[in-house]
């Protein structure tokens, strides 16, 4: 009786990957950026990151054990990744109690409300981040200055981000030729010498993580590259039309959460399309919405809203763009 044939849905070939393996590879990919942000923001970044991770792990354990009455799965690494990415979306001087609220919303609302890992339609960390941005706009837009704030937490010296400086300057009628002297150079943006969220700085460190994720085949290149290309093309067109009222495309790519969002949040398995063609549609949509918000919207940044909006379209994308069934004859012209 114990040798009965078990029939189950396809696919039947195991790739060797597992949820913990994928999640811990994402953690490894985030380590270079974490190291750089600890260098720039010091104690504040350590406090916010630690509280975010511990809170996400604790809330997932408590909700699963006492509310859902299922075996806690905090060892699979998904709550750890959510805690890390949530922290990367927060300023390093954010009060500890607001970080805990963000973790509760991310895990409790963004993830567990829908049944847990694999069933959430929106990226949990972004749900927490956007909730905090709407609920605590002052605290969420008080950006510590790098290096100058390394030894401080709550009372860290703060200043405007490059995106905010450009947005406010253009709104006042100033020109980019004058604003450019107030913002870091492209090289400074690349190495992280700017104010912003913990994970928004140091594009080079995030790109190292991108290479690692591609090397370990945790993600494919389709979504990040489509986002980068879309933002680069459309901001480039605007810049060529009038460079005095539009920032150049490289500035847009190196500032704000573009790198973090495109590499680590938009590529979430659960909330992104399955087929490469769908990934292109998804990425182009994120890029377009981000440019629209940055250029014409009220917020200087738009990647978080763009990803959440496109998360809502993923079921529709998967419905109309999906791979051929195994054994299905592919029609060819001619």
N, C-alpha and C positions, 0 to 999 in steps of 0.2 A: 504493500500500500504506500510505502514511503518512496516508491520509485515511479509514481505516476507522472505522466507528461504534463508539464505546466505550460499553458498557452497564454501569452501576454502580448500586448500591443507592441508594434515596432517602434523604434529600432531595437535590434537584439544584440548589436555589437557595442561593447563598452569601450569608451575612449580612454579609460584610465584616470579621467578627471573626477573630482568629487567637489562638493560644495566647500568643505574646509580648505582643500588645496587651492581652489580658485580664490577664495577670500583671503587666505594668508599670502598669496602671491600679490594681491592688490595692496595688502599692508606693506609688503616688502617694497613695492613700487612707490609707496608714499613716504618711505623713510628718508630718501634724499631731500625731499621738500620739507619734511619735518625737521631735519637737521639744520637746514638753512634758516627756517623760520625761528628755531630756537636760538640761533646765532643772532638774528636781527632783533627779536622781540623778547628773548630771555625768559624771565620768570613768568610774565603774563601768558606767553604762549604755552608754557609747561602747565600752568594752573588750569587754563581754559581747556586744553586738550585732555588732561587727566580727568577733570570733572565730567567732560562730555562723554568720554569712553566709559568711565565707571557708572555714570547715570544710565547710559544706553544699555549696558550689560545688566544692571540692576532692574530696570523697568521691564526688560524682556523676560528676565527670570521670574519676577513677581507676577507679571500678567499671565505668563504661561502656566505657572504652578498654581496660582490661587484663583484666577478668573477663567482661563480656558481649560484648566484641569488636564493639561497635557505635559509630557516630559519636556523640561526646559532644554533648549537647543543653543545655549549661549556659547558652546564650544565650537560651533560650526564657523565662527568668524564673521558672520554677517552683522551682528550687533556691534562688533569691534570696528568693522569697516564703516558702519553708519556713524558711530561715535567719532571716528577720525575725520570723516568727510564733513560732518556737522561742525566740528571744531575748526576745520579749515575754512569754513564759511563765516566765521565769527571774528570780530576784532579781539585782540589779545588783552584788552582791558575791560571786557564785558563782565559785569557783576556775576558772581558764582550762581546766584539763585535764578538768574535769567538763563544761564547755560542749562541748568537742570530743567527748567520749563521747556526749553527747546528740545532737550532729549526726550522728555515725556511726550511731546507732540509728535516728534519724529517716530518714536517706537510705538507709542500707544495709538496715535491717530493714523500716521502715515503707513504703518506696517501691520500691527496686530489687529486693528479694526477690520481689516480685509482678510484676516486669517493667517497672517505671518508670511514668512519668506516664500516667494514664488507666486504670491497672490495679490500683492500690492500693485495698483495701477500707476502710482506716482512714486518718484524717488523719495524715500523717507527722510533723508538728510535735508533735501530741498524743501520738503513740507515744513520741517522744523525751522529752517532758515527763513523762509518767507513769512511764516507765522510770527516769528520774532521781529522781522523787519516791519511788519504792519503794526504789531502790538507795542514795540519799543523802538520807534524810529530814531529817537535821540541817541540812545545807548548803542544802537546798531550802526550808527553812522558817525561815531566818534572814533577816528582812526589813529592809533598810536604811531608815532614816528619811529622808523627803524633805528636801531643802535642806541638812540637817545633814550629809549624806553626799556632797555634790557634789564635794568635792575629795579624796575617798578612794575606794579600790577594795576591796581585801581586808580592810582594817581599818575599814570603814565602821560607824558607829554603827547598831545595829539595834534593833528593837522589834516588838511584836505588831501584826498587822493588825486592823482593826475587826471582821472576821468572827471572828477568834480571840478577841478580847476578849469579844465577845458569847457565843460558844460556851462559853468557860471560865467566864464569870460565871454563865450560866444553869445549867451543870452543877454549880456549887457552891451553887445554890439562891438566887442573887441575883436581883433584879428589874430589869426594863428601866429603870424610873424611876431606879434607882441607877447602872446600867451606862451610861446615855445620857450622863452627865457625863464618861465616860472615852473616848468615841469622838467623831470629828469630826462636825460638823453636816452636813446634807444638801448645803448649798452647798459646803462644804469637800470633800466627797466628789465633787461634780460637777466641781470644778476640779482635783482630784487631790491634795489635801493629806492624804495617808495613806500608810502603808507598804504594800508589796505587790510583786508582780512588775512588771517594767518596763512591760508593757502593760496592767496592771490599773488604773492611775491615769488621771485626767482623762477622765471619761466624755464631756465636751463635745467633746474632740478626736477620740475614736472615733466620735461621732455625726456630726462633720463628714465623716469618711471614709465613713460610711454613706450620707450624702447624695450624695457623689461617686460611689459605686458604683451607686446607684440612677439617678443622672443619666446616667452612661455605660452603663447597662444591663448592667453586669457581673453583677449579682445582681438578684433580685426581692425584694420586701418580705416574702414569705410566711413564710420560716423565722425571720428575726429577730423579726418582730412576733408570730408564734405563740409563740415562746419568752418574749418580754417579757410578753405577755398571760397566759400560763399561770403564770409565776412570780408576776406581780402579783396575779392572781386568788386563787391558792391561799395565798400568804403573807398576802394581805389578809384572807382568811377566818379564818386562824389568829390574825391580829392582832386582828380584831374579836371573836373568841371570848375571847381573853385577852391584852390588850396588855402585861401585865406579864411574860409568859413567852414572848412572840414579838416579834421585830423587825418594824417596819412594812414594807410592800411596797417603798416607795421606797428604803429602806436596802438591801434585798436587790438591787434592780436596779442600784444605784450602786456596790456593793462587789464585790470579787473579780473574777472573769473573765467575768461575765455579758455585758457589752458586747463585749469582745474575742471571746469564744466565739461569741455569737449572730451577730455581723456578719461576722467574718473566718474562723472555723473551721467552724462548722456549715454555712455556705453553699458550701463547697468543692464544685465541680461533680462530681468523681469519687465522692465519698463521701456525697452527698445525693440524695434522690429526684428524678425527672425531672418529675413532674406536680405542679401546684399543690396538689391534694388530698393527694398523698403528702407534700408539703412541710409541710402543716399537721399531719399525723399525726406526722411526724418532729420538728417543732418542739415540739408538745405533749408528746411523749415525753421530749424533752430537758428541758423545763421541769419536768415531774413528777419525773423522776429527780433533777434538781438540788435541788428542794425537799426531797425525801425524805432525800437525803444531808445537806443543810445542817441540817435540823431534827432528824432522828433518827439520822443516821450518825455515824461517828467523826471524819470530816474536817469542818472548818468550810466547805470549798469542795467543790463537786461538779460543776461544769460540764464539766470535762475528762473525767471518767469518764462523765458522761451522754452526751456527744457520741460517745465511742468505743463505748458500748453501743448507741446508736441507729445508728451506722455499720454495725454487724453486722446490723441489721434492714433496711437499705436494699434489698438484693436481694429480700427478701420483700415490702416495700412496693411496689417497682417491678413485681413480678409481678402483684399484685392491684389496683394502682391505676396505670393507664397510659392515655395518650390514645387516642382512637379512631383507627383507621387512616384514612389519606387515602382519601376516597371511600366510607367505610363509612356506611351509613344509621343515623342516630341515632333510636332509638325514643322516641316521645313519648307521654305519657299523654293520652287524650282524642283 
